[in-house]
């Protein structure tokens, strides 16, 4: 049976401020003891660390031995200042290369060859299409549109 179940309930009860959390910790200890009787088995280190923390918070002394698991910081070697600087330079260089690539793509898309001209097919089709347009009255710029007459309204009652 999983020892994390009574521990989870003990954490819940401890969060509510109830004293029965100690009874659940005793159940947790019994399950861990049974689990350890099987060779090469032990409770999850995070579960054990939570049990230690909870027992400290509710002033309960655990009756099982708990090894202090290695913390993530101690397991991972720290970077030296030179390594940190090199990593920062590499990150900045990568960002600059990405920005330059984007800029080059935008500039390339904006480029129009100077010797470009419309195709012959386009030039042949344009006059035909213009000739087929409906007649539009020629208006001089600045001319006012004719006034719209007022519509009659319903008589007031």
C-alpha positions as CSV (number, residue, x, y, z in Angstrom):
1,X,0.0,0.0,0.0
2,X,1.2,3.4,-0.9
3,X,2.6,5.4,2.1
4,X,1.8,8.7,0.3
5,X,-1.9,8.3,0.9
6,X,-1.9,8.8,4.7
7,X,0.7,11.5,4.3
8,X,-1.5,13.3,1.8
9,X,-4.4,13.2,4.2
10,X,-2.1,14.4,7.1
11,X,-1.0,17.3,5.0
12,X,-4.7,18.1,4.3
13,X,-5.6,17.9,8.0
14,X,-2.5,19.9,8.9
15,X,-3.6,22.6,6.5
16,X,-7.0,22.8,8.2
17,X,-5.3,23.1,11.6
18,X,-6.6,19.7,12.9
19,X,-4.6,17.5,15.3
20,X,-5.5,14.1,13.7
21,X,-2.6,14.7,11.3
22,X,-0.3,12.9,13.9
23,X,-2.4,9.8,13.6
24,X,-2.1,9.9,9.8
25,X,1.7,10.3,10.2
26,X,1.8,7.1,12.4
27,X,-0.1,5.3,9.5
28,X,2.5,6.7,7.1
29,X,5.3,5.4,9.3
30,X,3.8,1.9,9.4
31,X,3.4,1.8,5.6
32,X,7.0,3.0,5.1
33,X,8.2,0.3,7.5
34,X,6.4,-2.4,5.6
35,X,7.7,-1.1,2.3
36,X,11.3,-1.1,3.6
37,X,11.0,-4.8,4.6
38,X,11.0,-5.6,0.8
39,X,14.6,-5.6,-0.5
40,X,15.6,-2.6,-2.6
41,X,12.4,-0.7,-1.9
42,X,11.9,2.6,-0.2
43,X,9.4,5.5,-0.2
44,X,9.9,8.3,-2.7
45,X,12.5,10.9,-1.3
46,X,10.1,13.7,-2.0
47,X,7.4,12.0,0.0
48,X,9.8,11.4,2.9
49,X,10.9,15.1,2.8
50,X,7.3,16.2,3.0
51,X,6.7,13.9,6.0
52,X,9.7,15.4,7.8
53,X,8.5,18.9,7.0
54,X,5.0,18.2,8.2
55,X,6.2,16.4,11.4
56,X,8.3,19.4,12.2
57,X,5.3,21.8,11.7
58,X,3.0,19.8,14.0
59,X,5.7,19.0,16.5
60,X,5.6,15.2,15.9
61,X,8.7,13.1,16.0
62,X,8.9,10.5,13.2
63,X,9.8,7.0,14.3
64,X,11.5,6.1,11.0
65,X,14.9,7.0,9.7
66,X,14.9,9.5,6.9
67,X,18.0,10.2,4.8
68,X,18.3,13.7,3.6
69,X,18.0,13.5,-0.1
70,X,20.4,15.5,-2.2
71,X,18.9,18.8,-3.3
72,X,18.9,19.7,-6.9
73,X,21.5,22.5,-6.3
74,X,24.1,20.2,-4.7
75,X,23.7,17.6,-7.4
76,X,24.3,20.0,-10.2
77,X,27.7,21.7,-10.4
78,X,27.6,25.5,-10.4
79,X,28.7,27.5,-13.5
80,X,31.8,29.6,-13.1
81,X,31.7,33.3,-14.0
82,X,33.5,32.6,-17.3
83,X,31.0,29.9,-18.3
84,X,28.1,32.3,-17.5
85,X,29.7,35.1,-19.6
86,X,30.3,32.7,-22.5
87,X,26.7,31.4,-22.3
88,X,25.4,35.0,-22.3
89,X,27.6,35.9,-25.3
90,X,26.4,32.9,-27.2
91,X,22.8,33.7,-26.5
92,X,23.3,37.3,-27.6
93,X,25.0,36.2,-30.8
94,X,22.2,33.8,-31.6
95,X,19.6,36.6,-31.0
96,X,21.6,38.9,-33.3
97,X,21.9,36.3,-36.0
98,X,18.1,35.7,-35.9
99,X,17.4,39.4,-36.1
100,X,19.8,39.8,-39.0
101,X,18.2,36.9,-40.8
102,X,14.7,38.4,-40.4
103,X,15.9,41.8,-41.6
104,X,17.5,40.3,-44.6
105,X,14.3,38.4,-45.5
106,X,12.2,41.5,-45.1
107,X,14.6,43.6,-47.3
108,X,14.7,40.9,-49.9
109,X,10.9,40.8,-50.1
110,X,10.8,44.6,-50.5
111,X,13.3,44.5,-53.4
112,X,11.9,45.1,-56.9
113,X,14.2,44.7,-59.8
114,X,14.9,48.0,-61.6
115,X,14.6,46.6,-65.1
116,X,11.2,45.0,-64.4
117,X,8.3,45.9,-66.7
118,X,4.8,44.5,-67.2
119,X,4.5,41.5,-69.4
120,X,3.3,41.9,-73.0
121,X,0.2,39.8,-72.2
122,X,-0.7,42.3,-69.4
123,X,-0.2,45.2,-71.7
124,X,-2.4,43.6,-74.4
125,X,-5.2,42.9,-71.9
126,X,-5.4,46.3,-70.2
127,X,-6.8,48.3,-73.1
128,X,-9.5,45.7,-73.7
129,X,-10.5,45.6,-70.1
130,X,-10.6,49.4,-69.9
131,X,-12.8,49.5,-73.0
132,X,-15.3,47.1,-71.5
133,X,-15.9,49.3,-68.4
134,X,-19.3,50.9,-68.0
135,X,-19.5,54.6,-68.8
136,X,-18.9,56.7,-65.7
137,X,-19.8,60.4,-65.9
138,X,-16.8,62.6,-65.9
139,X,-16.7,64.7,-62.8
140,X,-14.3,67.4,-62.2
141,X,-12.4,67.3,-58.9
142,X,-14.1,69.5,-56.4
143,X,-17.5,69.4,-57.9
144,X,-20.2,69.0,-55.4
145,X,-22.6,66.1,-55.6
146,X,-26.2,67.2,-56.5
147,X,-28.3,67.9,-53.5
148,X,-30.5,65.1,-52.2
149,X,-34.1,66.2,-51.9
150,X,-35.7,65.9,-48.5
151,X,-38.1,62.9,-48.2
152,X,-41.6,63.6,-46.8
153,X,-42.2,62.5,-43.3
154,X,-45.2,60.9,-41.7
155,X,-47.8,63.4,-40.5
156,X,-47.6,64.0,-36.7
157,X,-50.7,63.0,-34.7
